[in-house]
Amino acid sequence: MGYEAALKKAWDAVQDAGVKQQYLKFLNDEYEIDYAEKNIIHSSAIKTNGGLSIPPKEPRASARVGSISMSCNIPAKDFYKLLMLHYIANENRVLRIRRDEWISFKDLDGGEAYFSAFKKRAIDPILRKYGDNPSNIFERARFLSADKIDTGTAGVSINAFPKIKVAVILWAKDDEFPADCNMLFNPEIKDIFPTEDVAVLGGITAALL
């Protein structure tokens, strides 16, 4: 089943909200919102403090050697579009972000029942990749302009959207416990996304890490 109906509903919700935001930063990439064509274009990689672009998982349309950003100008994937449209439609529900407060997926509506599926989708892939060496996550996370957080063996806070943060925390194995991982979100995510969208965001974040 395609995304056509869901995308139409999402564009209608953005129109009803009266939003005309032209650009949106999502996981350190910049996207252009084309309301006339009802399309979202991946316009370029955002500059990072280190003067680097996010290493692409897939080949991009073009790249300038020596530049600190790569031109894309290609349509976003449909499930990215849905997530961004839902964010744009609901962003104004959040006036401010509470600092240093986090919630688990289990704290979301229905999250407890679906946590096992979320864990397989978003947490387990990160644990498999970094469980033996948690500090290795810092190298990849810096391309998402992540901040280190002082918890666990290695923890990062990622600005997924302007008003949504994702925290990834890893614990190294010891004599008593195996390596572990968790993914948390700022509480305001409940005002912007339904639980299904949070699961999608978690999966995207895990894939980029």
Sequence and secondary structure as in RCSB ss.txt:
>XXXX:A:sequence
MGYEAALKKAWDAVQDAGVKQQYLKFLNDEYEIDYAEKNIIHSSAIKTNGGLSIPPKEPRASARVGSISMSCNIP
AKDFYKLLMLHYIANENRVLRIRRDEWISFKDLDGGEAYFSAFKKRAIDPILRKYGDNPSNIFERARFLSADKID
TGTAGVSINAFPKIKVAVILWAKDDEFPADCNMLFNPEIKDIFPTEDVAVLGGITAALL
>XXXX:A:secstr
  SHHHHHHHHHHHHHHT    EEEETTEEEEEETTTTEEEEEEE   TTS     SS  S   TT SS EEEEE
  HHHHHHHHHHHHHGGG S   TT  EEGGGSTTHHHHHHHHIIIIIHHHHHHHSS GGGHHHHHGGGT EE S
SSSEEEEEEEETTEEEEEEEE   SSS  EEEEEE TTHHHH  HHHHHHHHHHHHHH 
